[in-house]
């Protein structure tokens, strides 16, 4: 994480970032959401997940320990039903945590590499990968305010942007189209 040293750039388009002891100079990118490496552009569109499945497991273990300790204490005092209800509570919370953890890693990744547009989607632990030849790809911005980005080619279609704010989807679609055009591959409109 960096902190902007001042609001004015140091030189044309160069911004200084301070990270504890080091000062880093960053050049602005033409791509707001894409990561650029070698001959590849990659857009990683992921859920905003504040708790990882591992952290969730630790939370559940702690909750289980507290709940079962209380249940056992009441059982020893003669209130046997409390332990049963604590067990039911842990089953319900565990089921909810499992559903959350299953979808915590959901997301979409789009690569533009070597004349190919590769789309990989992960939903609920299931991974789907589609490859399109860039010369025939059409990237359409959302038709409505809540719509998704539509990528089509050769009769195949995939919707992107489930994890992107609706007001940013048209900008992301425009960035992807511009990236296709900049690599020499024309998008069909």
C-alpha positions, -999 to 999 in steps of 0.1 A, spaced: 0 0 0 13 34 -8 4 69 2 6 98 -22 33 122 -10 16 153 -25 -13 160 -48 8 173 -76 27 149 -98 65 150 -97 68 150 -135 43 145 -163 22 115 -152 47 103 -126 34 99 -90 57 92 -60 44 67 -36 59 62 -1 58 28 15 74 31 49 111 33 39 111 32 1 99 57 -25 85 42 -57 79 60 -89 49 47 -109 41 55 -145 3 58 -152 -11 29 -172 -34 31 -201 -53 3 -186 -71 11 -154 -81 -25 -144 -57 -46 -164 -24 -61 -152 3 -59 -178 31 -85 -180 53 -94 -210 29 -99 -239 -2 -104 -218 -30 -82 -204 -50 -97 -176 -82 -85 -159 -89 -102 -126 -125 -96 -116 -130 -110 -81 -156 -107 -53 -148 -83 -26 -142 -109 1 -133 -95 35 -129 -130 52 -110 -158 36 -122 -194 40 -93 -201 63 -102 -172 86 -138 -183 85 -127 -218 96 -108 -203 126 -138 -182 135 -161 -212 134 -136 -233 155 -136 -205 182 -174 -201 181 -177 -239 184 -154 -240 214 -173 -212 232 -207 -226 224 -199 -262 234 -182 -251 266 -213 -232 276 -235 -262 266 -214 -287 286 -215 -264 317 -253 -262 315 -255 -300 309 -234 -306 341 -258 -283 360 -288 -304 348 -300 -284 318 -295 -311 292 -314 -294 264 -289 -265 262 -262 -287 248 -286 -300 221 -296 -265 211 -259 -255 210 -253 -284 186 -282 -273 164 -269 -238 164 -234 -249 153 -249 -270 125 -269 -241 112 -240 -216 114 -216 -243 99 -239 -247 69 -241 -210 63 -203 -207 66 -199 -235 41 -221 -218 15 -201 -186 20 -167 -203 18 -177 -221 -14 -183 -189 -32 -156 -167 -16 -132 -174 -44 -157 -168 -72 -144 -146 -100 -135 -140 -136 -102 -136 -153 -97 -124 -188 -64 -126 -206 -55 -110 -239 -25 -130 -252 -11 -139 -286 -42 -132 -306 -65 -150 -282 -90 -137 -257 -92 -162 -229 -120 -160 -203 -119 -182 -172 -148 -181 -147 -150 -198 -113 -183 -202 -95 -188 -224 -65 -155 -244 -71 -164 -251 -108 -140 -236 -133 -150 -228 -169 -125 -217 -196 -134 -202 -230 -110 -191 -257 -118 -167 -285 -98 -157 -316 -94 -119 -312 -102 -112 -349 -138 -122 -344 -145 -111 -308 -173 -86 -301 -173 -69 -267 -206 -52 -259 -211 -29 -229 -241 -36 -207 -274 -29 -225 -290 -17 -193 -278 -2 -160 -276 -36 -143 -265 -57 -173 -233 -76 -178 -205 -72 -204 -212 -95 -233 -183 -112 -251 -193 -131 -283 -175 -148 -312 -183 -177 -335 -218 -182 -319 -204 -185 -284 -212 -160 -257 -201 -153 -222 -213 -126 -198 -186 -109 -177 -185 -84 -148 -207 -101 -121 -182 -88 -95 -178 -53 -109 -199 -24 -98 -226 -18 -124 -215 18 -131 -179 6 -139 -190 -21 -164 -192 2 -194 -158 16 -187 -143 -19 -183 -159 -30 -216 -144 1 -233 -110 -7 -218 -112 -43 -231 -123 -31 -266 -95 -5 -267 -69 -32 -257 -81 -55 -285 -78 -27 -310 -44 -16 -297 -30 -51 -302 -40 -49 -339 -71 -71 -336 -103 -53 -345 -134 -59 -325 -167 -63 -344 -193 -37 -333 
